[in-house]
Amino acid sequence: MKNTLIVLMLSILSLVGCQKNNSRGFSTKIGVILDGTVPEDQRDLIDQDLMTLSQVNLSNINSNDLQVLGIGSFSGTDLVNWLTTRVNFIVGEDFDYEEQASIVGSLNYRPQVFQSSFLSDELLAANSLTTIMINIGSALYRYGKNNSRILTLDVGGQTLYVKSPRIGVVQIGEGLFSTWSVRGTSKDTRANSLIRLSVFFHEGRHSDGNGENVTFPHALCPDWHDYGGNYSCDNHSNGPYVVDSIMLRNLQRACVGCSNSEIQTFKAFQADAESRLLPNSVYSDIRPEQIP
Amino acid sequence: MKKKSKKKLYSLFWVITFMGFALGLGWHLSNRPTLRPEAKSLESPESGGVVALSEEKEPSPEENRALPAISAEELAFRERATEVLKDFPRKEILKERGRDLHQPPKELGEAAQELGVVEDLLEKNPSLLREGLRFYRKCALSEPLLTSLRALCLHNLKERAKKSGVEKNIRWSDFPENLHRIADKL
């Protein structure tokens, strides 16, 4: 009895002391890993969304849309391939990046627990509100690059070296299922599923790029703009908001039998994305850079 | 004698009442409006006029009821459209503290739902076309509204006008170029 109590107490203590995320996570049908921090209801919806994506098959796609995405067709296979190249892990709102990330010193490679804030003020501000989705992997990569550090991140029971913007870790929150949906409809409708997928593609673009345009950061909106004074615009004509727009326009066509309100929501969100593209935007190289 | 004067008084009363009624009717008919200007321009495109859907002052609900040129359904639509436009989100909401400006504001989603209802009404009742076009034009020209919303209204205006074959009657140059760019992408 006494021994059992000691073992139990030691187990509890070890659990409390264990700060690293060792849960193996849940593998979706298309192979993206959902970390244990993703709540079960969100996990089921995301799994359903990704299944929906794998079944998309649209023809007569604008050639420019295909060029921006760098795919040959708007088929489930091509779209899943595009996404899984850029998004491999999904973590929940409770995922504590400060606990799960470590800096690996470039000289002695002795890991140290990561303490300082590495996400930009903009991302932190967004994170403190209702999280919709953040590409944590690309933000970590930028931090490491700017501070000459190599980072690791523990996610889904694996330790990942952050050596490329394509580490592919995105954080989702309740906002993805509430704010980013058709008003007055349930979270599991086809329209909401397709609308959520467009956000994955937006964040997926943040896993691309090299040099100055690595992670395709957002640009400062000019004063005359609705979002004037905020880093909520794009000056890349193949940037995240353009990807968003392309996905919303085409996925709307896959929304067979959807109501007028659902269609108008697709279009409203697309108009918002398009409005953020600044004049004189340039087409940028999407090839990701890599630390050898 | 008494009886006679009483009869005279009665007759006088009825004459005055009748004259008053006749004068009132005449005044009403002479002030009755005929077809509204936008209806004329929509119905006779060969006149070369453009659709004037929103330049006039918005009539009050009382004035609306006094206009026999539009049907009860059009009137109901117009009144609803006026309310919807009043509630549509303005750019100033984006200046409020604590907003995540990386994503569209939730008010845009709510406005989209309203536009869905408008589309439903226009699909069910083609006689509302004139009022529908008028609503979309007003929305797209309303500078205080979110640019994304204005662009969506312009897009819907274009789609409806094209479907109904009245696109040549609309003065497209009234809308800013940036709005056209966004609307044409949708």
Interface residues (C-beta under 8 A of the other chain):
Chain A: E122 A125 A126 L129 T130 I132 G175 T179 W180 S181 V182 R183 G184 H218 D226 Y227 N230 S232 S245 R249 S259 N260 S261 E262 I263 Q264 T265 K267 A268 F269 Q270 A271 D272 A273 E274 S275
Chain B: K91 L94 G98 R99 D100 L101 H102 Q103 P104 K106 L108 G109 E110 A111 A112 Q113 L115 G116 V117 E119 D120 E123 L146 T147 S148 L149 A151 L152 H155 R181 I182 A183 K185 L186
